[in-house]
Amino acid sequence: MSRICGIELKSSEAILVILEDDELDFVDIALKKLKLEDDESGESIKAFYDGLVNFIKDNQIDTVVIKKRAKRGRMAGGAISFKMEALIQLNGIAEVEFVSGQGIAAAHKKSPFELPKSLKKYQEAGFMAASLYHRIGG
């Protein structure tokens, strides 16, 4: 049984979704978001990192898939989201991969993702990121 965690980084939050097995079963988890409270506080950064590592361990995540954000321009991701991305990449437990928003949109247009009824609206991007990664052979 493999588990993929799809993550969308928005503002100072990591929005989490877990899919498992070859059928991509959605796992409805209690913890749906991890928040970086204060990006200038070493204590807050450590708390975010520890929360993430514990989440990965507790949920036996094999791969984390992050929806990419633009690095510059009008739609650029904020600096805090890039700090969170770096912390996720440093987790030391699960492999970290990236998928683009354009890739998700193209795949959804070609063959729509079937969204589980219990999936929250704010989790959709993370779900589709993990699903796309699985579709392309991840």
C-alpha positions in Angstrom: 0.0 0.0 0.0 1.5 3.3 -1.1 0.4 6.7 0.2 0.6 10.0 -1.7 0.1 13.3 0.1 -1.0 16.1 -2.2 -0.2 19.6 -0.9 -1.2 23.0 -2.0 0.6 25.9 -0.4 -1.5 29.0 0.2 -0.4 32.0 2.2 1.0 30.5 5.4 -0.9 27.1 5.2 -0.1 23.7 3.7 -3.4 22.1 2.7 -3.1 18.4 2.9 -4.8 15.4 1.1 -3.9 11.7 1.3 -4.5 9.2 -1.4 -3.6 5.5 -1.1 -3.3 2.3 -3.1 -3.5 1.9 -6.9 -7.2 2.9 -6.9 -6.3 6.3 -5.4 -8.6 6.0 -2.4 -9.1 9.3 -0.7 -8.3 9.1 3.0 -10.4 11.5 5.1 -8.0 12.7 7.7 -8.6 14.9 10.8 -5.6 17.2 10.1 -6.4 19.0 6.8 -4.0 22.0 7.1 -0.7 22.8 8.7 -0.1 26.5 9.4 3.2 28.4 9.8 2.2 30.8 12.5 5.1 33.3 12.3 7.7 32.9 9.5 10.2 35.1 11.3 10.2 33.0 14.5 12.6 30.1 14.6 10.2 28.4 17.1 7.3 28.6 14.7 9.3 27.3 11.8 10.5 24.4 14.0 6.9 23.7 15.1 5.7 23.7 11.4 8.6 21.3 10.4 7.9 19.0 13.4 4.2 18.9 12.7 4.9 18.1 9.1 7.4 15.3 9.9 5.0 13.8 12.5 2.2 14.0 9.9 4.3 12.1 7.3 5.3 9.5 9.9 1.9 9.0 11.4 0.2 8.7 8.0 3.0 6.5 6.5 3.4 8.9 3.5 5.7 7.6 0.7 5.5 10.6 -1.6 4.6 14.2 -1.1 3.4 16.0 -4.3 3.3 19.8 -4.2 1.4 22.0 -6.6 3.9 24.4 -8.1 3.5 28.1 -7.7 4.9 30.9 -10.0 8.2 32.2 -8.8 7.7 35.7 -10.2 5.1 37.8 -11.9 1.5 38.7 -11.0 0.6 35.2 -9.8 3.8 34.5 -7.9 3.6 32.6 -4.7 4.5 34.4 -1.5 7.8 34.2 0.3 6.3 32.3 3.2 5.0 29.5 0.9 8.5 29.0 -0.5 9.9 28.7 3.1 7.2 26.0 3.7 8.2 24.3 0.5 11.8 24.1 1.5 10.9 22.6 4.9 8.7 20.0 3.2 11.6 19.1 0.9 13.9 18.7 3.9 11.5 16.2 5.6 14.0 13.3 5.2 11.2 10.6 5.1 9.1 10.9 2.0 10.1 11.7 -1.6 9.0 15.2 -2.7 7.7 15.8 -6.3 6.1 18.8 -8.0 3.3 19.1 -10.6 2.3 22.4 -12.3 -1.1 24.0 -12.2 -1.2 24.0 -16.0 -0.5 20.2 -16.0 -3.4 19.7 -13.5 -5.8 21.9 -15.6 -4.9 20.1 -18.9 -5.3 16.6 -17.3 -8.6 17.6 -15.7 -9.9 18.9 -19.1 -8.8 15.8 -20.9 -10.1 13.4 -18.3 -11.8 15.0 -15.3 -10.7 14.0 -11.8 -13.4 12.3 -9.8 -13.6 14.3 -6.6 -14.7 12.4 -3.5 -17.9 13.8 -1.8 -16.1 14.2 1.6 -13.3 16.3 0.0 -13.4 19.9 1.1 -13.5 22.6 -1.6 -10.1 24.0 -0.4 -8.5 20.5 -0.7 -9.3 20.1 -4.4 -6.0 21.4 -5.7 -4.0 19.1 -3.4 -6.2 16.2 -4.4 -5.7 16.9 -8.1 -1.9 17.3 -7.7 -1.6 13.9 -6.1 -4.0 12.3 -8.7 -2.0 13.8 -11.6 1.3 12.5 -10.1 -0.3 9.1 -10.0 -1.7 9.3 -13.5 1.7 10.2 -15.0 3.3 7.2 -13.4 4.6 8.5 -10.1 
